[in-house]
Amino acid sequence: MIENQKIRPSQVVGPLGEPLTIESLPAPGTTRWVVRRKAEVVAAVNGGLLTVDEACERYALTLEEFAGWQRAVDRSGMPGLRVTRIQHYKSLYERQQRY
């Protein structure tokens, strides 16, 4: 029945303001994750283009790994996704929580 089908958007706004579609997302099986690709996957899930389960299956991610990306974007934006800066943003956020 039509009422049981989920209606998904055909595109969402990406992290850089560009339209994202299923076809423009990183390829399934991507293993080299740069900041832009991580942010695109998070934007796709937040916009309803993919579900969390679909994203984790498509990119072989654990739920914890994806949740970490989502948390990093929520807290610090795209710079929070940089692997070399994780500790910096983590300590900054912890300091903000104390005050």
FIFI-767833 format. One record per residue: residue in three letters; x, y, z of N, C-alpha, C in turn. Coordinates in steps of 0.02 Angstrom, whole numbers, padded with zeros to 5 digits, always signed. Each point is the difference from the previous one (the first is absolute). Layout:
ALAXYZXYZXYZ;...
END
This chain:
MET+00042-00059+00000-00042+00059+00000+00044+00062+00000;ILE-00025+00051-00031+00039+00062-00007+00012+00032+00068;GLU-00048-00001+00045+00009+00033+00064+00055-00033+00043;ASN+00019-00062-00015+00052-00034+00038+00070+00014-00028;GLN+00003+00028-00061+00065+00014-00029+00027+00066+00027;LYS+00065+00000+00013+00030+00062+00024+00017+00044-00060;ILE-00017+00062+00004+00016+00047-00052+00065+00035+00019;ARG+00048-00005-00044+00065+00029+00012+00012+00057-00048;PRO+00039+00049+00022+00017+00054-00047+00046-00026-00054;SER-00002+00030-00059+00044-00021-00054+00069+00031+00009;GLN+00004+00055+00038+00064+00031+00015-00005+00038+00065;VAL+00058+00011+00031+00005+00039+00061+00058+00049-00009;VAL+00003+00048+00045+00055+00048-00003+00061-00031+00033;GLY+00056+00001-00037+00062-00028+00025+00036+00046+00048;PRO+00056-00022+00027+00037+00040+00049+00029+00065-00027;LEU+00009+00003-00066+00027+00061-00031-00054+00040-00036;GLY-00063-00019+00011-00056+00035-00030-00022-00026-00067;GLU+00034-00051-00026-00017-00028-00065-00053-00055+00009;PRO-00040-00013-00052-00050-00053+00005+00033-00069+00001;LEU-00023-00043+00044+00024-00069+00005-00056-00047-00021;THR+00017-00047-00043-00047-00053-00019+00033-00067+00018;ILE-00037-00053-00005+00028-00067+00012+00060-00011-00046;GLU-00006+00021-00063+00053-00010-00049+00063+00040+00016;SER-00008+00058+00032+00058+00043+00013+00034-00016+00067;LEU-00029-00045+00038+00032-00020+00064+00063-00040-00015;PRO+00044-00005+00050+00060-00043-00010-00021-00070-00021;ALA+00042-00031-00040-00015-00067-00025-00007-00051+00057;PRO-00046-00048-00007-00004-00052+00051+00067-00036+00006;GLY+00019-00017+00060+00063-00033+00011+00059+00047+00006;THR-00012+00065+00003+00054+00048+00008+00038-00016+00063;THR+00067+00002-00004+00041-00015+00059+00043+00060+00020;ARG+00012+00046-00045+00040+00060+00016-00047+00057+00015;TRP-00005+00017+00064-00049+00048+00022+00032+00068+00013;VAL-00012+00047-00044+00022+00069+00011-00059+00037+00031;VAL+00014+00059+00026-00051+00039+00035-00063+00010-00043;ARG+00009+00019-00062-00057+00014-00043-00046-00061-00008;ARG+00030-00058-00010-00040-00061-00010-00039-00017+00064;LYS+00033+00005+00057-00034-00013+00063-00059+00047+00009;ALA+00012+00065-00014-00053+00050+00008-00057-00012-00049;GLU+00014-00024-00060-00053-00015-00048-00044-00057+00025;VAL+00030-00051+00029-00040-00056+00025-00043+00023+00059;VAL+00028+00040+00045-00038+00026+00056-00058+00044-00025;ALA+00013+00043-00049-00052+00043-00028-00055-00042-00033;ALA+00019-00053-00034-00049-00044-00033-00046-00033+00051;VAL+00029-00022+00055-00041-00031+00053-00044+00052+00034;ASN+00029+00058+00016-00039+00052+00034-00056+00026-00045;GLY+00010+00001-00065-00051+00024-00047-00050-00053-00020;GLY+00010-00062+00019-00047-00053-00016+00014-00037-00066;LEU+00056+00015-00031+00018-00034-00063+00017-00074+00013;LEU+00032-00013+00057+00016-00068+00023-00020-00007+00073;THR-00014-00060+00021-00009-00012+00072+00068-00015+00029;VAL+00006+00002+00066+00063-00017+00033+00020-00071-00018;ASP-00048-00046+00002+00015-00070-00016+00025-00008-00071;GLU-00032+00035-00047+00022-00004-00070+00070+00028-00009;ALA+00015+00056+00034+00066+00030-00006+00053-00047+00029;CYS-00014-00029+00058+00048-00046+00031+00011-00062-00044;GLU-00052-00026-00030+00007-00058-00043+00036+00018-00065;ARG-00019+00055-00030+00029+00021-00064+00075+00014+00006;TYR+00021+00028+00057+00070+00020+00008+00038-00043+00050;ALA-00030-00055+00022+00032-00046+00048+00024+00037+00062;LEU-00044+00041+00028+00015+00038+00060-00035-00032+00060;THR+00029+00009+00058-00035-00020+00061-00046+00057+00020;LEU-00050-00015+00038-00046+00052+00024+00039+00051+00041;GLU+00047-00023+00040+00040+00044+00042+00043+00048-00042;GLU+00028-00026-00055+00041+00041-00043-00042+00055-00033;PHE-00059-00018-00026-00043+00050-00030-00023+00050+00052;ALA-00019-00024+00059-00023+00046+00053+00056+00049+00019;GLY+00062-00023-00001+00056+00044+00014+00006+00055-00052;TRP-00010-00018-00063+00001+00051-00054-00055+00050+00010;GLN-00059-00025+00016-00058+00044+00008+00011+00047+00059;ARG+00026-00027+00054+00014+00041+00060+00053+00053-00016;ALA+00051-00019-00037+00053+00047-00018-00027+00057-00042;VAL-00044-00015-00048-00030+00052-00042-00044+00045+00043;ASP-00040-00028+00045-00044+00039+00042+00040+00047+00046;ARG+00055-00023+00026+00040+00039+00047+00045+00051-00033;SER+00034-00021-00054+00054+00042-00028-00005+00011-00074;GLY-00052-00023-00032-00006+00007-00072+00049-00046-00036;MET+00013+00015-00063+00045-00043-00039+00071-00006+00029;PRO+00028+00053+00029+00068-00008+00028+00003-00053+00056;GLY-00056-00013+00033-00001-00050+00052+00010-00071-00026;LEU-00007-00010-00065+00008-00066-00030+00073-00016-00017;ARG+00045+00049+00006+00070-00012-00016+00031-00046+00052;VAL+00027-00055-00022+00029-00050+00045+00056+00030+00042;THR+00039+00045-00030+00057+00029+00035-00021+00049+00054;ARG-00063+00020+00001-00023+00050+00049-00051-00028+00050;ILE-00012-00064-00002-00052-00029+00044+00014+00016+00073;GLN+00061-00010+00023+00016+00012+00070-00009+00073+00018;HIS+00019+00046-00045-00008+00071+00013-00073+00018+00011;TYR-00044-00022-00046-00071+00016+00006-00032-00035+00059;LYS+00024-00060+00016-00027-00036+00057+00015+00038+00065;SER+00062+00022+00009+00017+00036+00061-00034+00068+00002;LEU-00008+00033-00057-00035+00064-00003-00072-00008+00022;TYR-00033-00052-00025-00070-00012+00018-00006-00017+00074;GLU+00046-00040+00026-00003-00017+00071+00009+00062+00044;ARG+00044+00046-00020+00009+00062+00037-00063+00042-00002;GLN-00034+00002-00057-00062+00039-00006-00054-00029+00044;GLN-00001-00065+00008-00050-00033+00042+00008+00018+00074;ARG+00062+00012+00021+00014+00016+00070-00025+00069+00020;TYR-00002+00047-00047-00018+00069+00017-00070+00018-00016;
END
